[in-house]
Amino acid sequence: MLTTRTMSGSGNGIPPAIRRPSPMSPCCHSSLRPAFRSNFDQERPMKKFTNAGILLLLICWAAGCTKNPAGPEYRKEITIWGFLWGDRPVDREHAILITRTQPLDRVYTLGEAGVADAIVTLTDETLQESYHLTHTDDEPGFYYNENVRVRPNTTYTLTVRVDRETIWAATTVPPRLIQTTGLCPDAINPVYPKNLGYEKPIFVQTEDENRLILVDMFCNEPFERAEYIAPFHESWKYPSSQDEYDGGRNAEPRHIMALVPFRDLLSPEFGNRHAIFWYASMIVFYGSNTLTVSAIDDNYHHYLTDEHPHLSGGVEGGIGVFGSVYGEKYELAVRKAE
């Protein structure tokens, strides 16, 4: 379920963008149910992943739920959640998560859902070289190989063998997305929301004019410490509940995403350079926020925009998403005006 609109806020000139507050919305996907939010997604939401799609991997997937919501039948599936980052290693920070779906009535941990006995292979189709990915006992299900460095403009195939099942997916890594900005990707950036985008725009360059650019803003503050930058009323400075903060699933207003074609980022305000200066309008709360700007592949695009994301992420023989991006993360410490 998509909406195409112009975001409003403190900034101006925001281009139309395909926006989806969360890759998984219960109102649109009644067959999906987030199941591990309180134990994993809220305690360390940004350690390995950059958006609420992590919930997809920890769902209890029920076949035919929309036809029979009173009594869905549990269906056992292998799920994959992972993204290759161009010019980055496939290390623990960028691990591929492999899990098993669990029954709706079962309370479980990530350790129980993680698949610890998979044979996982990543193949560079250009070089025709294959690499084995492994996991550690303290984080079962997170597969990686720090010796593998992902190459832009390259197709990779992921093969997962579990018992007698074979699950596979392929992704072509986007070309380099060169970013020039006053923000530093390797440090905390103290910022003030007023005029932020104009004072510190992000200029981007890539060889693909039609490449989709994902701008992702996530507030790292827990609900108890979240404070609105522009409250509707003076008495309404803080979210009254977790649901108001993020819909209970890391959705808006805590997490805002904008998907824009590179060509539409041409900005007369900055000498017709391709610029992202409207990101400040995506910051809703003071405190710690993570901004991610990345070029994305087709698998991630379909996962974000198709009606059934768990079936649209390029995974064959299972569910989930295996995609690739080329981008940067910026840690923002959003402060009040002095």
Secondary structure as GFF3:
##gff-version 3
##sequence-region A 1 338
A	DSSP	beta_strand	3	5	.	.	.	ID=ss1
A	DSSP	beta_strand	17	19	.	.	.	ID=ss2
A	DSSP	pi_helix	37	41	.	.	.	ID=ss3
A	DSSP	alpha_helix	54	57	.	.	.	ID=ss4
A	DSSP	beta_strand	62	63	.	.	.	ID=ss5
A	DSSP	beta_strand	73	74	.	.	.	ID=ss6
A	DSSP	beta_strand	78	85	.	.	.	ID=ss7
A	DSSP	beta_strand	89	90	.	.	.	ID=ss8
A	DSSP	three_ten_helix	92	94	.	.	.	ID=ss9
A	DSSP	beta_strand	96	100	.	.	.	ID=ss10
A	DSSP	alpha_helix	110	113	.	.	.	ID=ss11
A	DSSP	beta_strand	119	124	.	.	.	ID=ss12
A	DSSP	beta_strand	129	136	.	.	.	ID=ss13
A	DSSP	beta_strand	139	149	.	.	.	ID=ss14
A	DSSP	beta_strand	155	162	.	.	.	ID=ss15
A	DSSP	beta_strand	165	172	.	.	.	ID=ss16
A	DSSP	beta_strand	178	181	.	.	.	ID=ss17
A	DSSP	beta_strand	188	191	.	.	.	ID=ss18
A	DSSP	alpha_helix	196	199	.	.	.	ID=ss19
A	DSSP	beta_strand	202	205	.	.	.	ID=ss20
A	DSSP	beta_strand	212	219	.	.	.	ID=ss21
A	DSSP	three_ten_helix	223	225	.	.	.	ID=ss22
A	DSSP	alpha_helix	242	246	.	.	.	ID=ss23
A	DSSP	beta_strand	255	261	.	.	.	ID=ss24
A	DSSP	three_ten_helix	262	265	.	.	.	ID=ss25
A	DSSP	beta_strand	266	267	.	.	.	ID=ss26
A	DSSP	three_ten_helix	268	270	.	.	.	ID=ss27
A	DSSP	beta_strand	273	276	.	.	.	ID=ss28
A	DSSP	three_ten_helix	279	282	.	.	.	ID=ss29
A	DSSP	beta_strand	287	296	.	.	.	ID=ss30
A	DSSP	alpha_helix	298	305	.	.	.	ID=ss31
A	DSSP	three_ten_helix	309	311	.	.	.	ID=ss32
A	DSSP	beta_strand	319	334	.	.	.	ID=ss33
###
